[in-house]
Amino acid sequence: TNQTKRTPTGENTGRWTKEEHQAFLEGLQQHGKEWKKIASLIETRTVVQIRTHAQKYFQKLAKTRESQGQDVPGDLVSTASNPRNGPDHKKKAVAGSSRRVASSTSTKRTYSE
């Protein structure tokens, strides 16, 4: 059975196809952890979906290496390319919102993916 569905905007949801995963691996090799650049290679997935796929992929690689008694490189432990997301960074929760929105009077902030 096919567990991949397409949204009205053209993105896929659910399981990744072999073609999508292959494009992900090629993008990872070409662009490292620059998710937006990888997203430009995979038109059927969003940047968030690609980041999530990468996280699960790296976890699977680390688990496989660990079970085989191999060392797990630090880059497989964390997919974060932003140092603010490291283990020592504490995120502050914003009540009622999972994302901080800058008001029109504050300094404009941009968020990198």
N, C-alpha and C positions, 0 to 999 in steps of 0.2 A: 504494500500500500504506500502511496505517496503522502508523506506527512508535511510537505512544503505547500503553503498556500500563498497566493498573491493578493496584495491589498489593491484597492482602487487606484492608488498612486503609483503602482508598479513594483513596489518592494515585495520581496518574499518574506514570509514568516515561517516559523517552525524549523524543521531540520534543514541543514545546509546541504545543497547538492554537491556531488563530486566536483563539478565544474566550478562552483563558488569557492569551495575549499581550496582547489588547485590555484585559483586566481588569488586567494588570500595568501597562500604560501609564496607565490611569486611576488606579490606586493610586499610581503614581509621581508623577503630577500632583497628586493630593490630599494625599499623605503624605510626599513627598520620599523620602529613603532610610531611612525607618522600616519595615524589612522585616517586622516582626511585624504592623504595621497593614495592610500590603499583603497579607500571608498571610491575614488575616481576610477579604479579598475573594476569594481564590482557594482554595477548599476542597480542590481537587485537587492542590495542591502544598505542600511543606513550606517552612519559612523558609529552610533551607539551599538548596533548589532555587531559590527566588526570588532569593537573593543571587547564586548562580552564574549564573542567567539574566541578572540585572542586569549582572554583570561582563562577560559576553559581549556583551550589548546595547550597553553603553557602549564596549567595544573596537571593535565594528563601527561605531558612530557616529563614533568618533575616526578610524578608518581611512578612512571615507568622506569625512569633512571634510578630512583630510590629503591624500587623493588628488585632491581638488578644489581644493587650494591654500588652504583656509580655515584660520584659527587653530583650535586645539583647546583649548577651555576646560579649566581645571584640574579641574573637577568631572567631566569625562568621562574624565580620566586615571585617577582613583582612585574606586572606589565606596565606600571606607571612610568610615563616618560616625563612627568612633572615632579620635581623634587618636593613640592608641597604635599604630594600624596604619599610620601614616604612613611616609614613606621613611626617616626617621631612627630609627625604632623597631627595635631588634634583638630578635627573639624568641629565647627560650631553649628549647632542646629538652629534653624530659623523656624519659629513657631508657625505652623500652618502652611509651610512651603518647603519643598525639597530643593528649591533653587532660589538664590538671592537675586532680587530685582532691584536695580539701582533706581532711585527716584530721579525726577527731572532736575532737581537742584543739586544733586551730588555729582561727583566726578564720574564721567562715563567709564564703565568697565567693560572689557571684552573678555570672553572666556574662550580659552583654546581647548580643542577636543583632544 
